[in-house]
Amino acid sequence: LLYRSGSVTNKLKPNPSLRYSCLFAIILMLIVVAEILLSHYVSPLSFGTMSVGSILIIVVYLGGVRYLSTLSESAGAEIVEVVEHAHISYRRIWFNIIVCAAVVIVAAIWLTRTCDTIAEVTGLGHTFVGSLLLAFVTSLPEMVVVVSSFKMGSDDLAIGNIFGSNMINVFILAVTGMASVSGPFLSSVSLLNIFTAFSGIVLTYMVWMGLLSDNKKTFLALGVDSIIMIIIFFFSTGILYMMR
């Protein structure tokens, strides 16, 4: 919507790093779907507070990051170039990162409590509020990063941020499981989360297909793949609202 010059994915080069980061994001979400689904029918095999699914998530994530690092030489050169042209010291960059991270952590605690109250008072349910409202707010920084990266011409950095965020968000589930005191926590979440995860998989797959297809048609300055993704998102949101 902000690009307004045809399909964004036409502008991107379908390099191996983007394709495999997209693939790893889908695999990780499929593991979560399988974990939630199976745990409602059979007792999950676990080692302490860690289920087999959580362990598999950690292995796939670390293996995926390791593999992607071998494919990202060109992306690394691009990032270095942007930093060098910014004329900002590394010390200043690290200071900004730490301060911003601290602000995000404090805001996240307040935001989570607020969304919990909204879910209780409105009756929308925690799954719907978490999947739509909380997810939207926490994704706003990513939107700013992506738009800024596109403006700087760092296209791979922008899309890599999206797929990388999907990967680490699933990895967070496994890390959170380590702190659980009541066993594997994915076994206690609503089955409705499977629909949310599946919708995310479909949308991620659409981006993958968009990267592989060149010269996609446009409508109202939007690529066909973007239009399809918008339709899928609002359709999924409507279904999620009715199933809450």
ROKE-384092 format. One record per residue: residue in one letter; x, y, z of N, C-alpha, C in turn. Coordinates in steps of 0.2 Angstrom, whole numbers, padded with zeros to 4 digits, always signed. Layout:
BEGIN
AXYZXYZXYZ...
This chain:
BEGIN
L+0004-0006+0000+0000+0000+0000+0004+0006+0000L+0010+0006+0004+0014+0012+0004+0019+0012-0002Y+0021+0007-0005+0025+0007-0010+0022+0010-0016R+0016+0008-0018+0012+0011-0023+0016+0011-0030S+0020+0007-0032+0023+0006-0038+0023-0001-0041G+0017-0004-0040+0017-0011-0043+0018-0016-0037S+0019-0022-0039+0021-0027-0034+0028-0026-0031V+0028-0026-0024+0034-0025-0021+0039-0031-0022T+0036-0037-0023+0040-0043-0024+0043-0043-0031N+0040-0039-0035+0044-0038-0042+0050-0035-0041K+0051-0031-0036+0057-0026-0035+0062-0031-0031L+0060-0036-0028+0065-0040-0025+0068-0046-0029K+0074-0047-0027+0078-0053-0031+0077-0059-0026P+0074-0064-0030+0073-0071-0026+0079-0074-0024N+0084-0071-0020+0090-0075-0019+0089-0080-0014P+0094-0085-0013+0093-0091-0009+0091-0089-0001S+0094-0083+0001+0093-0081+0008+0086-0080+0010L+0083-0076+0005+0075-0075+0006+0071-0081+0006R+0073-0085+0001+0069-0091+0000+0069-0096+0006Y+0075-0097+0008+0076-0102+0014+0074-0099+0020S+0074-0092+0021+0072-0089+0027+0064-0090+0028C+0061-0089+0022+0054-0090+0021+0052-0098+0023L+0056-0102+0020+0055-0109+0021+0056-0111+0028F+0061-0109+0031+0062-0110+0039+0056-0108+0043A+0054-0102+0041+0048-0099+0045+0042-0103+0044I+0041-0106+0038+0035-0110+0037+0036-0117+0041I+0042-0120+0041+0043-0126+0045+0042-0125+0052L+0044-0120+0055+0044-0118+0062+0036-0118+0064M+0032-0114+0060+0025-0113+0061+0022-0120+0061L+0024-0124+0056+0021-0131+0056+0022-0135+0062I+0028-0134+0065+0030-0138+0071+0025-0136+0076V+0024-0129+0077+0019-0127+0082+0012-0130+0081V+0010-0130+0075+0003-0132+0073+0003-0140+0076A+0008-0144+0074+0008-0151+0075+0008-0152+0083E+0012-0148+0086+0013-0148+0094+0006-0147+0097I+0003-0141+0095-0004-0140+0098-0009-0145+0097L-0009-0147+0090-0014-0152+0088-0013-0159+0092L-0007-0161+0092-0006-0168+0095-0007-0168+0102S-0005-0162+0106-0005-0162+0113-0013-0162+0116H-0017-0161+0111-0024-0161+0113-0027-0168+0113Y-0024-0173+0110-0026-0180+0109-0021-0185+0112V-0015-0183+0113-0011-0188+0116-0006-0184+0121S-0004-0187+0126+0001-0184+0131+0007-0183+0128P+0009-0176+0127+0016-0175+0124+0022-0177+0127L+0026-0180+0123+0033-0183+0126+0037-0177+0128S+0039-0177+0134+0043-0171+0136+0049-0173+0141F+0054-0168+0141+0059-0169+0146+0059-0163+0150G+0056-0164+0156+0055-0158+0161+0050-0154+0158T+0052-0147+0157+0047-0143+0155+0047-0142+0147M+0052-0146+0144+0053-0145+0137+0050-0151+0133S+0045-0150+0129+0042-0155+0125+0047-0156+0119V+0045-0162+0115+0049-0164+0109+0048-0158+0104G+0042-0155+0104+0041-0150+0099+0045-0144+0100S+0046-0142+0106+0050-0136+0108+0057-0137+0107I+0060-0143+0108+0067-0145+0107+0068-0145+0099L+0063-0147+0095+0063-0147+0088+0064-0140+0085I+0060-0136+0088+0059-0129+0086+0066-0126+0087I+0069-0127+0093+0076-0124+0094+0081-0127+0089V+0081-0133+0088+0086-0136+0083+0085-0134+0076V+0079-0133+0074+0077-0130+0067+0079-0123+0067Y+0078-0119+0072+0079-0112+0072+0087-0111+0072L+0090-0114+0076+0098-0113+0076+0101-0116+0070G+0098-0122+0067+0101-0124+0061+0100-0120+0055G+0093-0117+0055+0091-0112+0050+0096-0106+0050V+0097-0103+0056+0101-0097+0057+0108-0098+0054R+0111-0104+0056+0117-0106+0054+0118-0106+0047Y+0113-0110+0044+0113-0111+0036+0112-0104+0033L+0107-0100+0035+0106-0093+0032+0113-0089+0032S+0117-0090+0038+0123-0086+0038+0128-0087+0033T+0127-0093+0030+0132-0095+0025+0129-0092+0018L+0123-0090+0018+0120-0087+0011+0120-0080+0011S+0122-0076+0017+0121-0069+0017+0126-0065+0016E+0131-0067+0012+0137-0063+0011+0135-0056+0008S+0131-0056+0003+0129-0050-0001+0125-0046+0003A+0120-0049+0008+0116-0045+0012+0121-0041+0017G+0126-0045+0020+0130-0042+0025+0134-0036+0022A+0136-0036+0015+0139-0031+0012+0135-0025+0011E+0128-0026+0010+0124-0021+0009+0123-0017+0016I+0122-0021+0022+0121-0018+0028+0127-0013+0030V+0133-0016+0029+0139-0012+0030+0139-0005+0026E+0137-0006+0020+0137+0000+0016+0133+0005+0019V+0127+0003+0021+0122+0008+0024+0125+0011+0030V+0128+0007+0034+0130+0010+0041+0136+0015+0039E+0140+0013+0035+0146+0018+0033+0144+0024+0031H+0138+0024+0027+0136+0030+0024+0132+0034+0029A+0130+0031+0035+0126+0035+0040+0130+0040+0044H+0137+0039+0044+0141+0043+0048+0140+0043+0055I+0138+0037+0058+0137+0037+0065+0141+0032+0068S+0144+0033+0074+0149+0029+0077+0145+0022+0080Y+0149+0017+0080+0146+0011+0082+0144+0011+0090R+0148+0015+0094+0146+0016+0100+0139+0019+0101R+0138+0024+0097+0131+0028+0097+0126+0023+0094I+0127+0019+0089+0122+0014+0087+0121+0009+0092W+0125+0006+0096+0124+0001+0101+0120+0005+0107F+0122+0011+0109+0118+0015+0114+0111+0015+0112N+0110+0017+0105+0103+0018+0103+0099+0011+0103I+0102+0006+0102+0099-0001+0102+0097-0002+0109I+0102-0001+0114+0100-0003+0121+0095+0001+0123V+0095+0007+0122+0089+0012+0125+0083+0010+0122C+0082+0009+0115+0076+0007+0112+0074+0000+0114A+0078-0004+0115+0076-0011+0118+0073-0010+0125A+0076-0006+0129+0073-0005+0136+0066-0002+0136V+0065+0003+0131+0059+0006+0131+0054+0001+0128V+0056-0004+0123+0051-0009+0121+0049-0014+0126I+0054-0016+0131+0053-0020+0136+0048-0018+0141V+0049-0011+0143+0044-0008+0148+0037-0008+0145A+0037-0005+0138+0030-0004+0135+0027-0011+0134A+0031-0016+0133+0028-0023+0131+0024-0026+0138I+0027-0024+0144+0024-0027+0150+0017-0023+0151W+0017-0017+0150+0011-0013+0151+0006-0015+0145L+0009-0016+0139+0004-0017+0134+0001-0024+0135T+0004-0029+0137+0002-0036+0138-0004-0035+0143R-0003-0032+0149-0008-0031+0154-0014-0027+0151T-0013-0023+0147-0019-0019+0144-0023-0023+0140C-0020-0027+0135-0023-0032+0131-0027-0037+0135D-0024-0039+0140-0027-0044+0145-0034-0042+0147T-0034-0035+0149-0040-0032+0152-0045-0031+0146I-0043-0029+0140-0047-0028+0135-0051-0035+0133A-0047-0040+0133-0050-0047+0132-0055-0049+0137E-0054-0047+0143-0059-0049+0148-0065-0045+0148V-0064-0038+0147-0070-0033+0148-0074-0034+0142T-0071-0034+0136-0075-0034+0130-0078-0041+0128G-0075-0046+0131-0077-0053+0129-0075-0056+0123L-0070-0052+0120-0067-0054+0113-0063-0061+0114G-0060-0062+0120-0056-0068+0121-0049-0066+0120H-0045-0070+0123-0037-0069+0123-0034-0071+0116T-0037-0076+0113-0034-0078+0107-0035-0073+0101F-0041-0070+0101-0043-0065+0096-0039-0059+0097V-0039-0056+0103-0035-0050+0105-0028-0051+0104G-0025-0057+0106-0018-0058+0105-0016-0059+0098S-0021-0062+0094-0019-0063+0087-0020-0057+0082L-0024-0052+0085-0026-0046+0080-0023-0040+0084L-0025-0038+0089-0024-0031+0092-0016-0031+0095L-0015-0036+0099-0008-0037+0102-0003-0038+0096A-0004-0042+0092+0000-0044+0086+0001-0038+0082F-0004-0034+0081-0004-0028+0076+0001-0023+0079V+0000-0021+0086+0004-0016+0089+0011-0018+0090T+0013-0024+0091+0020-0027+0092+0023-0027+0085S+0019-0027+0080+0022-0027+0073+0023-0020+0070L+0020-0015+0073+0021-0008+0071+0029-0007+0070P+0033-0008+0075+0040-0007+0074+0043-0010+0068E+0041-0016+0066+0043-0020+0060+0041-0016+0054M+0035-0013+0054+0033-0010+0048+0037-0004+0047V+0039+0000+0052+0043+0006+0052+0050+0004+0049V+0053-0002+0052+0059-0004+0049+0059-0006+0042V+0054-0009+0040+0053-0012+0033+0052-0006+0028V+0048-0001+0030+0047+0005+0026+0054+0009+0025S+0057+0010+0031+0063+0014+0031+0069+0010+0027S+0069+0003+0027+0074+0000+0023+0072+0000+0016F+0066+0000+0014+0065+0001+0007+0067+0008+0004K+0066+0013+0009+0068+0020+0007+0075+0020+0006M+0079+0017+0010+0086+0017+0009+0089+0012+0004G+0084+0008+0001+0086+0004-0005+0089-0003-0002S+0088-0004+0004+0090-0011+0007+0084-0015+0007D+0082-0018+0001+0076-0022+0000+0077-0029+0004D+0083-0032+0003+0084-0038+0006+0084-0038+0014L+0086-0032+0017+0086-0031+0024+0079-0030+0026A+0074-0027+0022+0067-0026+0024+0064-0033+0024I+0064-0037+0019+0061-0043+0019+0064-0048+0024G+0071-0048+0024+0074-0052+0029+0071-0051+0036N+0070-0045+0038+0067-0043+0044+0061-0047+0045I+0056-0047+0040+0050-0050+0041+0050-0057+0042F+0054-0061+0038+0055-0068+0039+0059-0070+0045G+0064-0066+0047+0068-0067+0053+0063-0066+0059S+0059-0061+0059+0055-0060+0065+0050-0066+0065N+0047-0069+0060+0043-0075+0060+0047-0080+0064M+0053-0081+0061+0057-0087+0064+0058-0086+0072I+0060-0080+0074+0062-0079+0081+0056-0079+0085N+0050-0077+0082+0044-0077+0086+0042-0084+0088V+0043-0089+0084+0042-0096+0085+0047-0098+0090F+0053-0096+0089+0059-0098+0094+0057-0096+0101I+0054-0090+0101+0052-0088+0108+0048-0092+0112L+0043-0096+0108+0039-0101+0111+0043-0106+0115A+0048-0109+0111+0052-0114+0114+0056-0111+0120V+0059-0105+0120+0062-0102+0126+0058-0101+0131T+0051-0099+0130+0046-0098+0135+0045-0104+0139G+0045-0110+0135+0043-0116+0138+0048-0118+0143M+0055-0116+0143+0060-0117+0148+0058-0114+0155A+0054-0109+0155+0052-0106+0161+0045-0108+0164S+0042-0112+0160+0036-0115+0162+0036-0120+0168V+0032-0119+0173+0032-0123+0179+0027-0128+0179S+0023-0128+0174+0017-0133+0174+0018-0138+0168G+0024-0139+0165+0025-0143+0159+0025-0139+0153P+0025-0143+0147+0024-0140+0141+0018-0136+0140F+0019-0129+0139+0013-0125+0139+0009-0125+0133L+0012-0127+0127+0008-0127+0121+0002-0132+0121S+0003-0137+0126-0003-0142+0127-0009-0139+0130S-0008-0133+0133-0014-0130+0136-0017-0124+0133V-0014-0122+0127-0017-0117+0123-0023-0119+0119S-0027-0114+0117-0033-0115+0113-0031-0118+0106L-0036-0123+0104-0035-0125+0097-0036-0120+0092L-0039-0114+0094-0040-0109+0089-0033-0106+0086N-0028-0107+0090-0022-0104+0088-0019-0108+0082I-0022-0114+0081-0020-0118+0075-0022-0114+0069F-0028-0111+0069-0030-0107+0063-0026-0101+0062T-0024-0098+0067-0020-0092+0067-0013-0094+0064A-0010-0099+0066-0004-0101+0063-0005-0103+0056F-0010-0107+0054-0011-0109+0048-0012-0103+0043S-0015-0098+0045-0016-0092+0041-0009-0088+0040G-0005-0088+0045+0002-0086+0044+0006-0090+0039I+0005-0096+0039+0008-0100+0035+0006-0099+0028V+0000-0098+0026-0003-0097+0020+0000-0090+0017L+0000-0085+0022+0002-0078+0020+0010-0078+0018T+0013-0082+0022+0021-0083+0021+0022-0086+0014Y+0018-0091+0013+0019-0095+0007+0017-0090+0001M+0012-0086+0002+0010-0081-0004+0016-0077-0005V+0020-0074+0000+0026-0070-0001+0031-0074-0005W+0032-0081-0003+0037-0085-0007+0035-0086-0014M+0028-0087-0016+0026-0087-0023+0027-0080-0026G+0026-0075-0023+0027-0068-0026+0035-0067-0027L+0039-0070-0023+0046-0069-0025+0048-0073-0031L+0045-0079-0032+0047-0083-0037+0044-0081-0044S+0039-0077-0044+0035-0074-0050+0037-0067-0052D+0039-0067-0058+0041-0060-0060+0036-0057-0064N+0036-0050-0065+0031-0046-0069+0024-0048-0067K+0022-0048-0061+0015-0049-0059+0011-0043-0061K+0005-0044-0062+0000-0039-0064-0002-0035-0058T-0004-0029-0060-0006-0024-0054-0013-0022-0055F-0016-0020-0050-0022-0017-0050-0022-0011-0044L-0024-0005-0046-0024+0001-0042-0017+0001-0039A-0012+0001-0043-0005+0001-0041-0003-0004-0036L-0007-0009-0035-0005-0015-0030-0004-0021-0035G+0001-0025-0033+0003-0031-0036-0003-0036-0034V-0004-0041-0039-0010-0046-0038-0008-0050-0031D-0002-0051-0030+0000-0055-0024-0002-0051-0018S-0001-0045-0018-0002-0041-0012-0010-0041-0011I-0014-0040-0016-0021-0040-0016-0023-0046-0013I-0021-0052-0015-0023-0059-0012-0021-0059-0005M-0015-0057-0003-0013-0057+0004-0018-0053+0008I-0020-0047+0006-0025-0043+0010-0031-0046+0011I-0034-0049+0005-0040-0053+0006-0039-0059+0011I-0034-0063+0010-0033-0068+0015-0033-0066+0022F-0029-0060+0023-0029-0058+0030-0036-0056+0033F-0040-0052+0029-0046-0050+0032-0051-0055+0032F-0050-0060+0028-0055-0066+0028-0053-0070+0034S-0047-0071+0036-0045-0075+0042-0046-0071+0048T-0046-0065+0048-0048-0061+0054-0055-0062+0055G-0059-0061+0050-0067-0062+0051-0068-0069+0054I-0065-0074+0051-0066-0081+0054-0064-0082+0061L-0058-0079+0062-0056-0079+0069-0061-0075+0074Y-0064-0070+0072-0068-0066+0076-0075-0071+0077M-0077-0074+0072-0083-0078+0073-0082-0084+0077M-0075-0087+0077-0074-0093+0081-0071-0091+0088R-0071-0085+0090-0068-0083+0096-0072-0086+0102
